[in-house]
Amino acid sequence: MVKTLLPYLVLVLAVGFGTASATFANSANGFTKILPSLLSITTIILCMFCLSQVMKSLPVGITYASYAGICIIATSVVGIIKFNQIPNVPTMVGLFLIVVGVLMINLLGQLR
C-alpha cells in the first residue's frame, strides 16, 4: 500500500513546488527582483524533479494532467489568499470542472 501511495505523495510535493514557483514568479515582477526570481527557478526545478520521479510509476498523461489540474487549483487558492484575486462565477465553475476532471482521471481513468 505504501508503495502505491508514494508516487501520489511525491506528486503532492511537486504540486507544492509548482505552486510556490508560480507564486514566486508573480512576486518577481517580471524576474526583476532577484530573491523571488531565484526562488521561482529553484522551486520549478524541484517540481520537475518530483514529476520525473512520479513518472517512473504512473503514466505521463495521468501524472501531468493531475499535476496541472491540482496546481491550477492550488495557485488559484494562493491568489485568493495572498493577492486578493477573487474569481468570478464562471471561473469558479471552471475550477470545479478541473477538480472533477482530475478525480475522473485518477479514479476512473485506469479502469478497463
Contacts in CASP RR format, 6 or more apart in sequence:
PFRMAT RR
TARGET T0000
AUTHOR 0000-0000-0000
METHOD contacts of the structure
MODEL  1
MVKTLLPYLVLVLAVGFGTASATFANSANGFTKILPSLLSITTIILCMFC
LSQVMKSLPVGITYASYAGICIIATSVVGIIKFNQIPNVPTMVGLFLIVV
GVLMINLLGQLR
6 57 0 8 1.000
7 53 0 8 1.000
7 54 0 8 1.000
7 56 0 8 1.000
7 57 0 8 1.000
7 58 0 8 1.000
7 63 0 8 1.000
10 50 0 8 1.000
10 53 0 8 1.000
10 54 0 8 1.000
11 50 0 8 1.000
11 51 0 8 1.000
11 54 0 8 1.000
11 58 0 8 1.000
11 63 0 8 1.000
11 66 0 8 1.000
11 67 0 8 1.000
11 70 0 8 1.000
12 70 0 8 1.000
13 50 0 8 1.000
14 47 0 8 1.000
14 50 0 8 1.000
14 51 0 8 1.000
14 54 0 8 1.000
14 67 0 8 1.000
15 67 0 8 1.000
15 70 0 8 1.000
15 71 0 8 1.000
15 74 0 8 1.000
16 47 0 8 1.000
16 71 0 8 1.000
16 74 0 8 1.000
17 43 0 8 1.000
17 44 0 8 1.000
17 46 0 8 1.000
17 47 0 8 1.000
17 50 0 8 1.000
18 43 0 8 1.000
18 44 0 8 1.000
18 47 0 8 1.000
18 71 0 8 1.000
18 75 0 8 1.000
19 71 0 8 1.000
19 74 0 8 1.000
19 75 0 8 1.000
19 78 0 8 1.000
20 39 0 8 1.000
20 43 0 8 1.000
21 39 0 8 1.000
21 40 0 8 1.000
21 41 0 8 1.000
21 43 0 8 1.000
21 44 0 8 1.000
21 47 0 8 1.000
22 40 0 8 1.000
22 71 0 8 1.000
22 75 0 8 1.000
22 78 0 8 1.000
23 75 0 8 1.000
23 78 0 8 1.000
23 79 0 8 1.000
23 82 0 8 1.000
24 36 0 8 1.000
24 37 0 8 1.000
24 39 0 8 1.000
24 40 0 8 1.000
24 43 0 8 1.000
25 31 0 8 1.000
25 36 0 8 1.000
25 37 0 8 1.000
25 40 0 8 1.000
26 83 0 8 1.000
27 33 0 8 1.000
27 36 0 8 1.000
28 36 0 8 1.000
28 37 0 8 1.000
28 40 0 8 1.000
29 36 0 8 1.000
30 37 0 8 1.000
31 37 0 8 1.000
31 40 0 8 1.000
51 63 0 8 1.000
51 64 0 8 1.000
51 67 0 8 1.000
54 63 0 8 1.000
54 67 0 8 1.000
55 63 0 8 1.000
62 105 0 8 1.000
62 106 0 8 1.000
62 109 0 8 1.000
62 110 0 8 1.000
65 102 0 8 1.000
65 105 0 8 1.000
66 102 0 8 1.000
66 105 0 8 1.000
66 106 0 8 1.000
69 98 0 8 1.000
69 99 0 8 1.000
69 101 0 8 1.000
69 102 0 8 1.000
70 102 0 8 1.000
72 95 0 8 1.000
72 98 0 8 1.000
73 95 0 8 1.000
73 98 0 8 1.000
73 99 0 8 1.000
76 87 0 8 1.000
76 95 0 8 1.000
79 85 0 8 1.000
80 86 0 8 1.000
80 87 0 8 1.000
87 95 0 8 1.000
END
